[in-house]
Amino acid sequence: MSLTPSNYSVLKKGSSAPVFNLPGTDDKTHSLSGAKGTKAVLVVFMCNHCPYVKPKMKYLKELYDKYAPKGLAMFGINSNDTEVYGEDDLGHMKQVGKEQGFAFPYLLDETQNVARAYGAACTPDPFLFDSQLKLVYHGRIDDAHGKPHETAKTNELEEALEQALAGKKVTVKEEPAMGCNVKWKG
C-alpha cells in the first residue's frame, strides 16, 4: 500500500463540479442536481476498507450532521474496483453506511468515470464546492492521516466548510489529502 496525495491536474479552484448520476446505498440514484439550492457541496472520494478512510468515517458523519441543516449537501463516492476489492462492493457499502449511520448519500462509481472527471487520486479525497458548484477547496481533512479526527492539530476541511457556508471566500491553505490510491480497474 502506497500513500498517494491529491491530484491537482484535473480540477482547479473555480472549476465547475463534474456531474454524476450514481447508485447509492439507499437503493436510489443520486446526482449533483440533488444539491441545488444548497450553500456548499462536499464530494468525498472514500471506500470501506482504506485504513485512511476508516478513522475519518465518524467525523465525516459528524460534519454532515452538523452542517446539513446549515446548507451543506454531501456525497461519499466509492470508485474502487469492486471485482478485486470485494469489500468495497455495494452490499458492503450498505453495511458500512448503516453501521456508521451515514445520512449523506454513499454512492458507487462502478465505471470510475466520476473519479476520473474529478481527478480523484486517493481515499479520502475531499472536494468542496460553493453554492454555484465552483471548486473552493480540495485538500486534506486534517493533519491526522490514518488517525481519528480527535487526534488532529488542524481542521482544514471544517474551516473551509464554514467559510463556504457563510458565503465567504475560502482562504484555508490547501495541503494535499493523503491516503490509499483509488483502486483502478485493469
SULLIN-V880888 format. One record per pair of residues at least 4 apart in sequence whose ideal C-beta (glycine too) atoms are under 8 Angstrom apart, sorted by sequence separation. I is the first residue (numbers start at 0). J is the second residue. D is the distance in Angstrom with one decimal. If there is no record, write none. Layout:
i | j | d
I | J | D
I | J | D
This chain:
i | j | d
7 | 11 | 7.3
10 | 14 | 4.3
22 | 26 | 7.6
23 | 27 | 5.5
29 | 33 | 5.6
45 | 49 | 7.2
48 | 52 | 8.0
49 | 53 | 6.5
50 | 54 | 7.6
51 | 55 | 7.3
52 | 56 | 6.5
55 | 59 | 5.7
56 | 60 | 6.5
57 | 61 | 6.4
58 | 62 | 6.3
59 | 63 | 6.6
60 | 64 | 6.2
61 | 65 | 6.0
62 | 66 | 5.9
63 | 67 | 5.4
65 | 69 | 7.7
66 | 70 | 7.5
67 | 71 | 5.2
80 | 84 | 5.9
81 | 85 | 6.5
87 | 91 | 6.4
88 | 92 | 6.9
89 | 93 | 6.4
90 | 94 | 6.8
91 | 95 | 6.3
92 | 96 | 6.0
93 | 97 | 6.3
94 | 98 | 6.2
95 | 99 | 5.9
97 | 101 | 8.0
101 | 105 | 5.3
108 | 112 | 7.0
111 | 115 | 6.1
112 | 116 | 6.2
113 | 117 | 6.4
115 | 119 | 7.9
120 | 124 | 6.2
128 | 132 | 4.9
129 | 133 | 5.3
143 | 147 | 6.8
146 | 150 | 4.6
154 | 158 | 5.6
155 | 159 | 6.2
156 | 160 | 6.2
157 | 161 | 6.4
158 | 162 | 6.7
159 | 163 | 6.2
160 | 164 | 6.1
161 | 165 | 6.3
163 | 167 | 7.4
22 | 27 | 7.7
23 | 28 | 7.1
47 | 52 | 7.7
48 | 53 | 7.7
66 | 71 | 3.8
67 | 72 | 7.6
79 | 84 | 5.0
86 | 91 | 5.1
87 | 92 | 7.0
96 | 101 | 4.3
108 | 113 | 4.3
114 | 119 | 4.1
119 | 124 | 4.8
128 | 133 | 6.1
139 | 144 | 7.6
143 | 148 | 6.3
146 | 151 | 7.5
162 | 167 | 4.5
22 | 28 | 5.7
23 | 29 | 5.0
34 | 40 | 4.6
46 | 52 | 5.9
67 | 73 | 7.1
81 | 87 | 5.3
85 | 91 | 7.3
95 | 101 | 8.0
108 | 114 | 5.6
113 | 119 | 7.9
128 | 134 | 5.7
129 | 135 | 5.0
148 | 154 | 8.0
162 | 168 | 7.0
163 | 169 | 5.6
10 | 17 | 7.8
21 | 28 | 6.8
22 | 29 | 7.9
45 | 52 | 4.7
80 | 87 | 8.0
81 | 88 | 4.2
117 | 124 | 7.9
119 | 126 | 7.9
127 | 134 | 7.4
128 | 135 | 6.4
141 | 148 | 5.7
143 | 150 | 4.7
162 | 169 | 4.7
20 | 28 | 6.0
21 | 29 | 5.9
63 | 71 | 6.8
79 | 87 | 4.4
81 | 89 | 7.6
126 | 134 | 6.3
127 | 135 | 5.6
140 | 148 | 6.9
143 | 151 | 3.8
162 | 170 | 6.7
20 | 29 | 7.6
21 | 30 | 7.6
31 | 40 | 7.3
62 | 71 | 7.8
96 | 105 | 4.6
117 | 126 | 6.0
127 | 136 | 4.0
142 | 151 | 5.4
143 | 152 | 7.7
162 | 171 | 6.8
19 | 29 | 7.9
20 | 30 | 4.6
45 | 55 | 7.9
63 | 73 | 4.8
77 | 87 | 5.6
95 | 105 | 7.7
126 | 136 | 7.7
127 | 137 | 7.2
141 | 151 | 3.5
142 | 152 | 5.5
159 | 169 | 4.9
19 | 30 | 6.2
45 | 56 | 7.9
62 | 73 | 7.4
125 | 136 | 7.6
126 | 137 | 5.1
140 | 151 | 7.9
141 | 152 | 7.8
142 | 153 | 4.4
18 | 30 | 6.7
19 | 31 | 6.0
125 | 137 | 7.1
141 | 153 | 5.1
159 | 171 | 4.3
18 | 31 | 5.0
92 | 105 | 5.7
124 | 137 | 7.9
125 | 138 | 7.2
141 | 154 | 5.6
158 | 171 | 4.9
17 | 31 | 7.9
18 | 32 | 7.6
45 | 59 | 7.4
59 | 73 | 7.8
125 | 139 | 7.7
141 | 155 | 6.3
16 | 31 | 5.9
77 | 92 | 6.0
92 | 107 | 6.3
125 | 140 | 6.2
140 | 155 | 7.0
141 | 156 | 6.9
43 | 59 | 6.3
59 | 75 | 7.0
139 | 155 | 5.9
140 | 156 | 4.5
155 | 171 | 5.2
123 | 140 | 6.3
138 | 155 | 5.7
139 | 156 | 7.2
155 | 172 | 7.3
89 | 107 | 5.1
138 | 156 | 7.3
155 | 173 | 7.5
88 | 107 | 7.8
136 | 155 | 7.8
155 | 174 | 6.7
136 | 156 | 7.3
41 | 62 | 7.5
138 | 159 | 7.6
41 | 63 | 7.9
136 | 159 | 3.9
16 | 40 | 6.5
135 | 159 | 6.9
16 | 42 | 7.0
75 | 101 | 6.8
81 | 107 | 7.5
39 | 66 | 7.8
135 | 162 | 7.9
136 | 163 | 7.2
75 | 103 | 6.1
77 | 105 | 7.2
81 | 109 | 6.8
135 | 163 | 5.5
74 | 103 | 6.5
75 | 104 | 7.1
77 | 106 | 7.0
127 | 156 | 7.3
41 | 71 | 6.3
43 | 73 | 7.2
45 | 75 | 5.0
47 | 77 | 7.1
73 | 103 | 4.1
74 | 104 | 5.2
75 | 105 | 4.4
76 | 106 | 4.9
77 | 107 | 5.5
78 | 108 | 4.0
38 | 69 | 7.2
39 | 70 | 6.4
40 | 71 | 7.6
41 | 72 | 7.4
42 | 73 | 7.7
43 | 74 | 7.3
45 | 76 | 7.1
46 | 77 | 4.6
73 | 104 | 7.7
75 | 106 | 6.7
76 | 107 | 7.8
77 | 108 | 6.6
80 | 111 | 7.7
125 | 156 | 5.7
38 | 70 | 3.2
39 | 71 | 5.3
40 | 72 | 4.7
41 | 73 | 4.4
42 | 74 | 5.1
43 | 75 | 5.3
44 | 76 | 5.3
45 | 77 | 6.3
46 | 78 | 7.9
74 | 106 | 5.9
76 | 108 | 5.3
127 | 159 | 5.4
142 | 174 | 7.6
37 | 70 | 5.2
38 | 71 | 7.0
39 | 72 | 7.4
40 | 73 | 7.3
41 | 74 | 7.4
43 | 76 | 7.1
44 | 77 | 7.6
46 | 79 | 4.9
78 | 111 | 5.0
127 | 160 | 6.5
135 | 168 | 7.9
136 | 169 | 5.1
138 | 171 | 7.4
144 | 177 | 5.1
37 | 71 | 6.5
40 | 74 | 7.5
42 | 76 | 6.3
44 | 78 | 6.1
129 | 163 | 5.4
135 | 169 | 4.1
138 | 172 | 7.9
144 | 178 | 7.4
37 | 72 | 4.2
67 | 102 | 7.2
78 | 113 | 6.5
128 | 163 | 7.9
136 | 171 | 6.1
138 | 173 | 3.6
139 | 174 | 5.0
48 | 84 | 6.4
67 | 103 | 7.5
78 | 114 | 3.6
127 | 163 | 6.0
130 | 166 | 7.4
137 | 173 | 6.3
138 | 174 | 5.4
139 | 175 | 6.5
140 | 176 | 7.0
76 | 113 | 6.1
136 | 173 | 6.5
138 | 175 | 6.5
139 | 176 | 4.5
34 | 72 | 3.6
46 | 84 | 7.5
48 | 86 | 4.7
63 | 101 | 7.6
64 | 102 | 6.5
76 | 114 | 7.3
138 | 176 | 6.1
139 | 177 | 6.7
33 | 72 | 7.0
47 | 86 | 5.4
48 | 87 | 6.0
56 | 95 | 7.6
60 | 99 | 5.7
63 | 102 | 6.1
137 | 176 | 7.9
34 | 74 | 7.9
47 | 87 | 5.1
60 | 100 | 5.7
63 | 103 | 4.5
129 | 169 | 7.8
46 | 87 | 4.8
60 | 101 | 5.8
78 | 119 | 6.2
57 | 99 | 7.0
59 | 101 | 7.8
60 | 102 | 7.3
127 | 169 | 7.2
31 | 74 | 8.0
56 | 99 | 4.9
60 | 103 | 7.8
76 | 119 | 7.7
79 | 122 | 7.7
47 | 91 | 5.4
59 | 103 | 7.8
29 | 74 | 6.6
47 | 92 | 6.2
56 | 101 | 8.0
47 | 95 | 4.7
0 | 50 | 7.7
125 | 176 | 6.3
124 | 176 | 4.9
123 | 176 | 6.1
124 | 178 | 7.0
19 | 74 | 8.0
21 | 76 | 6.8
121 | 176 | 5.8
123 | 178 | 5.7
121 | 177 | 6.4
122 | 178 | 4.7
19 | 76 | 7.5
121 | 178 | 4.0
122 | 179 | 5.3
124 | 181 | 7.9
121 | 179 | 6.3
121 | 180 | 5.9
122 | 181 | 6.6
70 | 130 | 7.9
120 | 180 | 6.5
121 | 181 | 6.7
120 | 181 | 6.3
119 | 181 | 5.7
59 | 123 | 7.6
24 | 89 | 6.9
22 | 89 | 6.8
114 | 181 | 5.5
24 | 92 | 5.0
55 | 123 | 5.6
24 | 93 | 4.4
44 | 114 | 6.2
51 | 121 | 7.6
52 | 122 | 5.0
111 | 181 | 7.5
33 | 104 | 7.7
51 | 122 | 6.4
52 | 123 | 5.0
24 | 96 | 4.3
51 | 123 | 6.4
111 | 183 | 6.5
24 | 97 | 7.8
44 | 117 | 7.1
49 | 122 | 4.4
111 | 184 | 6.3
49 | 123 | 7.5
29 | 104 | 4.4
42 | 117 | 6.9
44 | 119 | 4.0
46 | 122 | 5.1
24 | 101 | 7.4
27 | 104 | 7.8
29 | 106 | 5.7
44 | 121 | 7.5
45 | 122 | 5.2
44 | 122 | 5.8
45 | 123 | 4.9
25 | 104 | 6.9
44 | 123 | 6.7
45 | 124 | 7.9
24 | 104 | 7.6
43 | 123 | 5.5
44 | 124 | 4.2
23 | 104 | 4.5
24 | 105 | 4.6
43 | 124 | 7.0
44 | 125 | 7.8
59 | 140 | 7.9
23 | 105 | 6.1
24 | 106 | 7.8
43 | 125 | 4.7
44 | 126 | 7.9
58 | 140 | 7.1
23 | 106 | 4.9
42 | 125 | 7.3
43 | 126 | 7.6
22 | 106 | 6.6
23 | 107 | 7.6
41 | 125 | 6.3
42 | 126 | 4.6
21 | 106 | 4.0
22 | 107 | 5.6
41 | 126 | 7.4
42 | 127 | 8.0
55 | 140 | 5.7
21 | 107 | 6.2
41 | 127 | 5.3
42 | 128 | 7.3
19 | 106 | 7.6
21 | 108 | 5.8
40 | 127 | 7.4
41 | 128 | 7.7
39 | 127 | 6.4
40 | 128 | 4.4
19 | 108 | 7.3
39 | 128 | 6.7
54 | 143 | 7.6
58 | 147 | 7.1
71 | 160 | 6.7
39 | 129 | 6.1
57 | 147 | 7.0
58 | 148 | 3.8
38 | 129 | 7.7
39 | 130 | 6.7
54 | 145 | 6.3
57 | 148 | 7.6
21 | 113 | 6.6
38 | 130 | 5.1
40 | 132 | 6.4
54 | 146 | 5.4
55 | 147 | 7.6
37 | 130 | 6.7
51 | 144 | 6.1
54 | 147 | 4.6
55 | 148 | 6.4
71 | 164 | 6.4
19 | 113 | 4.5
51 | 145 | 5.1
54 | 148 | 7.7
62 | 156 | 7.3
66 | 160 | 5.8
70 | 164 | 5.5
50 | 145 | 5.8
62 | 157 | 6.5
69 | 164 | 5.3
87 | 182 | 7.5
17 | 113 | 6.8
39 | 135 | 7.9
19 | 116 | 7.7
34 | 132 | 7.5
62 | 160 | 6.8
66 | 164 | 6.4
84 | 182 | 5.3
17 | 116 | 3.7
83 | 182 | 6.4
17 | 117 | 5.8
31 | 132 | 6.9
83 | 184 | 7.9
79 | 181 | 6.4
80 | 182 | 4.7
82 | 184 | 7.5
78 | 181 | 5.4
79 | 182 | 4.0
80 | 183 | 6.5
80 | 184 | 4.5
9 | 115 | 7.9
9 | 116 | 7.5
10 | 117 | 6.1
9 | 117 | 6.5
10 | 118 | 5.4
9 | 118 | 2.6
8 | 118 | 6.3
16 | 126 | 7.4
7 | 118 | 7.4
6 | 118 | 4.5
16 | 128 | 4.8
6 | 119 | 7.3
6 | 120 | 3.9
5 | 120 | 5.8
41 | 156 | 8.0
4 | 120 | 6.8
5 | 121 | 6.5
10 | 126 | 6.9
16 | 132 | 4.3
3 | 120 | 5.5
4 | 121 | 6.6
15 | 132 | 5.8
16 | 133 | 7.7
3 | 121 | 4.2
15 | 133 | 6.3
16 | 134 | 7.0
5 | 124 | 5.8
14 | 133 | 6.9
15 | 134 | 7.8
41 | 160 | 6.9
13 | 133 | 5.3
14 | 134 | 4.7
13 | 134 | 6.3
39 | 160 | 6.3
12 | 134 | 5.6
11 | 134 | 7.0
12 | 135 | 6.7
10 | 134 | 5.3
39 | 163 | 4.0
12 | 137 | 7.7
38 | 163 | 6.9
39 | 164 | 5.2
38 | 164 | 4.9
51 | 177 | 7.0
52 | 178 | 6.6
10 | 137 | 6.6
51 | 178 | 3.6
52 | 179 | 7.8
38 | 166 | 7.0
51 | 179 | 6.0
49 | 178 | 5.9
50 | 179 | 7.2
7 | 137 | 7.0
49 | 179 | 4.5
5 | 137 | 6.2
5 | 138 | 6.7
46 | 179 | 7.8
5 | 139 | 7.8
46 | 182 | 7.7
44 | 181 | 6.8
2 | 144 | 7.7
7 | 175 | 7.7
5 | 175 | 4.1
4 | 175 | 3.8
5 | 176 | 4.7
4 | 176 | 7.0
5 | 177 | 7.8
4 | 177 | 5.5
3 | 177 | 7.0
2 | 177 | 5.3
3 | 178 | 6.5
2 | 178 | 7.1
3 | 179 | 6.7
2 | 179 | 7.8
3 | 180 | 4.0
1 | 179 | 7.9
0 | 179 | 5.9
1 | 180 | 6.5
